[in-house]
Amino acid sequence: MSTWKFAKDSALTAEQFVAELEKIEKEEAIPFVVLDVREGFEIEIADLPKKINDEVELPKRNIPLRTLLEGKYDESVFPKDKSIVCLCHHGVRSAYAANYLAKKGIHGLNLMGGIDALSDFMEEIPRY
């Protein structure tokens, strides 16, 4: 498991997440993977930037919550040495996802407030 300061937590705030993004300078230093459990049409409306600081690609997986809970995904998408930051619109579905992952022995954190809360800190993310 990673030594990331949030590696034992069950949730983090949008402000904490954005602060962590701002610290990242190279891909090898990213201590997490984002798991977006929203539906495809929601991701088309508002999504995280593909790159951090215009250089480093943000590791992100899109698996709708129902697909995740039905077990219709490849577990290899979750690296064992990183935390999984679960994201949805307001933080409810991502809380379910983080709980589900915990039951599978995978460390997941709920991003409280979801992408809606991130839009307060990242102007490129539209609110919907």
GIKATA-V269309 format. One record per pair of residues at least 24 apart in sequence whose C-alpha atoms are under 10 Angstrom apart, sorted by the first residue. I is the first residue (numbers start at 1). GAP is how many residues later the second one is. D is the distance in Angstrom with one decimal. If there is no record, write none. Layout:
((I & GAP & D) (I & GAP & D))
This chain:
((1 & 30 & 9.5) (1 & 78 & 9.7) (1 & 79 & 6.8) (1 & 80 & 4.7) (1 & 81 & 6.3) (1 & 82 & 7.7) (1 & 105 & 9.7) (1 & 106 & 8.6) (2 & 28 & 9.9) (2 & 29 & 6.5) (2 & 30 & 8.6) (2 & 78 & 8.7) (2 & 79 & 5.5) (2 & 80 & 5.6) (2 & 81 & 7.1) (2 & 105 & 10.0) (3 & 28 & 8.0) (3 & 78 & 9.2) (3 & 79 & 9.0) (3 & 80 & 9.7) (4 & 25 & 9.8) (4 & 26 & 9.2) (4 & 27 & 6.1) (4 & 28 & 8.5) (4 & 78 & 8.5) (4 & 79 & 8.3) (5 & 26 & 9.4) (6 & 25 & 9.3) (6 & 26 & 9.7) (6 & 77 & 8.3) (6 & 103 & 8.4) (7 & 24 & 8.6) (7 & 25 & 8.9) (7 & 75 & 8.2) (7 & 76 & 6.2) (7 & 77 & 9.2) (7 & 100 & 7.5) (7 & 101 & 8.7) (7 & 102 & 8.4) (8 & 75 & 9.0) (8 & 99 & 7.9) (8 & 100 & 9.3) (8 & 101 & 8.9) (9 & 74 & 9.8) (9 & 98 & 8.8) (9 & 99 & 8.6) (9 & 100 & 6.7) (9 & 101 & 9.2) (10 & 75 & 9.4) (10 & 85 & 8.9) (10 & 88 & 7.6) (10 & 89 & 8.6) (10 & 92 & 9.1) (10 & 97 & 8.1) (10 & 98 & 6.7) (10 & 99 & 4.6) (10 & 100 & 6.3) (10 & 101 & 9.0) (11 & 74 & 8.3) (11 & 75 & 8.9) (11 & 80 & 9.8) (11 & 83 & 9.8) (11 & 84 & 8.3) (11 & 87 & 8.6) (11 & 97 & 8.1) (11 & 98 & 4.5) (11 & 99 & 4.4) (11 & 100 & 5.8) (11 & 101 & 6.6) (12 & 73 & 8.5) (12 & 74 & 9.8) (12 & 97 & 6.7) (12 & 98 & 6.4) (12 & 99 & 5.3) (12 & 100 & 6.1) (12 & 101 & 9.4) (13 & 78 & 10.0) (13 & 96 & 9.9) (13 & 97 & 8.4) (13 & 98 & 5.8) (13 & 99 & 5.2) (13 & 100 & 7.3) (13 & 101 & 8.7) (13 & 104 & 8.3) (13 & 105 & 8.8) (14 & 97 & 6.5) (14 & 98 & 6.5) (14 & 99 & 7.0) (14 & 100 & 7.4) (14 & 101 & 8.1) (14 & 102 & 9.1) (14 & 103 & 5.9) (14 & 104 & 5.3) (14 & 105 & 8.8) (14 & 106 & 8.5) (14 & 107 & 7.6) (14 & 108 & 9.7) (15 & 96 & 9.8) (15 & 97 & 9.7) (15 & 102 & 8.4) (15 & 103 & 7.5) (15 & 105 & 8.8) (15 & 106 & 7.0) (15 & 107 & 9.8) (16 & 95 & 9.3) (17 & 68 & 9.0) (17 & 94 & 7.7) (17 & 95 & 9.7) (17 & 101 & 8.4) (17 & 104 & 9.8) (18 & 100 & 7.7) (18 & 103 & 7.2) (18 & 104 & 8.0) (19 & 102 & 9.7) (21 & 30 & 10.0) (21 & 31 & 6.8) (21 & 32 & 8.5) (21 & 37 & 9.0) (22 & 30 & 7.6) (22 & 31 & 7.5) (23 & 29 & 9.5) (23 & 30 & 9.5) (24 & 28 & 7.4) (24 & 29 & 8.1) (24 & 32 & 8.0) (24 & 34 & 9.8) (25 & 27 & 8.1) (25 & 28 & 7.7) (25 & 30 & 8.2) (25 & 31 & 7.0) (26 & 26 & 9.0) (26 & 27 & 9.7) (26 & 29 & 8.1) (26 & 30 & 5.9) (26 & 31 & 8.7) (27 & 25 & 9.3) (27 & 28 & 9.1) (27 & 29 & 5.7) (27 & 30 & 6.9) (27 & 31 & 7.9) (27 & 32 & 8.5) (28 & 28 & 9.5) (29 & 27 & 10.0) (30 & 26 & 9.3) (30 & 27 & 9.7) (30 & 28 & 8.2) (30 & 29 & 8.2) (30 & 52 & 8.2) (30 & 53 & 9.6) (31 & 28 & 9.8) (31 & 50 & 8.0) (31 & 51 & 5.3) (31 & 52 & 6.4) (31 & 53 & 8.8) (31 & 54 & 9.9) (32 & 26 & 9.3) (32 & 27 & 7.6) (32 & 28 & 9.1) (32 & 46 & 9.6) (32 & 47 & 8.8) (32 & 49 & 8.5) (32 & 50 & 4.8) (32 & 51 & 4.5) (32 & 52 & 5.4) (32 & 53 & 6.5) (32 & 75 & 9.8) (32 & 76 & 9.3) (32 & 77 & 9.7) (33 & 25 & 7.8) (33 & 26 & 5.1) (33 & 27 & 5.6) (33 & 28 & 7.4) (33 & 44 & 9.2) (33 & 45 & 7.6) (33 & 46 & 8.0) (33 & 49 & 6.8) (33 & 50 & 6.4) (33 & 51 & 5.0) (33 & 52 & 6.1) (33 & 53 & 8.6) (33 & 75 & 9.5) (34 & 24 & 8.0) (34 & 25 & 6.3) (34 & 26 & 4.5) (34 & 27 & 6.2) (34 & 28 & 8.4) (34 & 44 & 9.7) (34 & 49 & 8.6) (34 & 50 & 5.8) (34 & 51 & 4.7) (34 & 52 & 6.0) (34 & 53 & 7.0) (34 & 74 & 9.5) (34 & 75 & 9.5) (34 & 77 & 9.5) (35 & 24 & 8.8) (35 & 25 & 5.9) (35 & 26 & 4.9) (35 & 27 & 5.9) (35 & 28 & 6.9) (35 & 29 & 9.1) (35 & 30 & 9.8) (35 & 42 & 9.6) (35 & 43 & 8.9) (35 & 49 & 6.4) (35 & 50 & 5.9) (35 & 51 & 4.8) (35 & 52 & 6.0) (35 & 53 & 8.7) (35 & 59 & 8.4) (35 & 62 & 8.7) (35 & 63 & 9.4) (35 & 73 & 8.9) (35 & 74 & 9.7) (35 & 75 & 9.8) (35 & 76 & 10.0) (36 & 24 & 7.2) (36 & 25 & 6.1) (36 & 26 & 4.8) (36 & 27 & 6.2) (36 & 28 & 7.1) (36 & 29 & 8.5) (36 & 48 & 9.9) (36 & 49 & 8.3) (36 & 50 & 6.0) (36 & 51 & 4.7) (36 & 52 & 5.9) (36 & 53 & 9.2) (36 & 57 & 9.6) (36 & 58 & 7.8) (36 & 61 & 9.4) (36 & 78 & 9.5) (36 & 79 & 9.4) (37 & 24 & 8.5) (37 & 25 & 6.1) (37 & 26 & 5.1) (37 & 27 & 4.2) (37 & 28 & 4.8) (37 & 29 & 8.3) (37 & 30 & 8.7) (37 & 31 & 7.9) (37 & 49 & 7.1) (37 & 50 & 6.1) (37 & 51 & 5.5) (37 & 52 & 8.8) (37 & 56 & 7.0) (37 & 57 & 6.5) (37 & 59 & 9.7) (37 & 60 & 7.5) (38 & 24 & 7.5) (38 & 25 & 7.3) (38 & 26 & 5.2) (38 & 27 & 6.7) (38 & 28 & 9.4) (38 & 48 & 9.9) (38 & 49 & 7.6) (38 & 50 & 5.2) (38 & 51 & 6.9) (38 & 55 & 7.9) (38 & 56 & 8.6) (38 & 76 & 10.0) (38 & 77 & 9.8) (39 & 24 & 8.0) (39 & 25 & 5.4) (39 & 26 & 8.0) (39 & 27 & 9.4) (39 & 28 & 10.0) (39 & 49 & 8.9) (39 & 50 & 9.7) (40 & 24 & 7.8) (42 & 46 & 9.1) (42 & 47 & 8.1) (42 & 86 & 8.7) (43 & 45 & 9.2) (43 & 46 & 9.3) (43 & 72 & 9.7) (45 & 80 & 8.9) (45 & 81 & 7.5) (45 & 82 & 8.6) (45 & 83 & 7.4) (46 & 43 & 9.2) (46 & 69 & 7.7) (46 & 70 & 8.9) (46 & 73 & 9.0) (46 & 78 & 8.7) (46 & 79 & 5.7) (46 & 80 & 5.7) (46 & 81 & 7.2) (46 & 82 & 7.5) (47 & 68 & 7.7) (47 & 72 & 9.8) (47 & 77 & 8.8) (47 & 78 & 6.4) (47 & 79 & 8.3) (48 & 39 & 10.0) (48 & 67 & 8.0) (48 & 70 & 8.8) (48 & 71 & 9.5) (48 & 74 & 8.9) (48 & 76 & 8.4) (48 & 77 & 6.8) (48 & 78 & 10.0) (49 & 73 & 9.3) (49 & 75 & 7.8) (49 & 76 & 8.0) (59 & 25 & 10.0) (60 & 24 & 9.3) (60 & 25 & 9.2) (60 & 26 & 9.9) (61 & 25 & 9.7) (62 & 25 & 9.5) (63 & 34 & 9.9) (64 & 24 & 9.2) (64 & 29 & 9.3) (64 & 30 & 9.9) (64 & 33 & 9.5) (65 & 28 & 6.7) (65 & 29 & 7.8) (65 & 31 & 8.1) (65 & 32 & 6.6) (65 & 35 & 9.9) (66 & 27 & 9.5) (66 & 31 & 9.4) (68 & 29 & 7.5) (68 & 32 & 8.5) (68 & 33 & 9.2) (69 & 27 & 8.9) (69 & 28 & 7.7) (69 & 31 & 7.2) (69 & 32 & 9.3) (75 & 29 & 9.9) (75 & 31 & 9.8) (78 & 28 & 7.9) (78 & 29 & 9.5) (78 & 30 & 9.9) (79 & 27 & 8.9) (80 & 25 & 9.7) (80 & 26 & 7.5) (80 & 27 & 8.6) (81 & 25 & 9.8) (81 & 26 & 9.5) (82 & 24 & 9.2) (82 & 25 & 7.9) (82 & 26 & 9.4) (83 & 24 & 5.4) (83 & 25 & 5.9) (83 & 26 & 7.3) (84 & 24 & 4.5) (84 & 25 & 6.1) (84 & 26 & 8.6) (84 & 27 & 9.9) (85 & 24 & 4.8) (85 & 25 & 6.1) (85 & 26 & 6.3) (86 & 24 & 5.0) (86 & 25 & 5.8) (86 & 26 & 9.1) (86 & 28 & 8.5) (87 & 24 & 5.6) (87 & 25 & 8.1) (87 & 26 & 8.7) (87 & 27 & 5.4) (87 & 28 & 6.8) (87 & 29 & 10.0) (88 & 24 & 9.0) (88 & 25 & 8.2) (88 & 26 & 5.0) (88 & 27 & 6.2) (88 & 28 & 8.5) (89 & 24 & 7.3) (89 & 25 & 4.8) (89 & 26 & 5.2) (89 & 27 & 5.8) (89 & 28 & 8.5) (89 & 29 & 9.6) (89 & 38 & 9.5) (89 & 39 & 8.6) (90 & 24 & 4.2) (90 & 25 & 6.5) (90 & 26 & 5.9) (90 & 27 & 7.3) (90 & 28 & 9.7) (91 & 24 & 8.0) (91 & 25 & 8.7) (91 & 26 & 8.9))
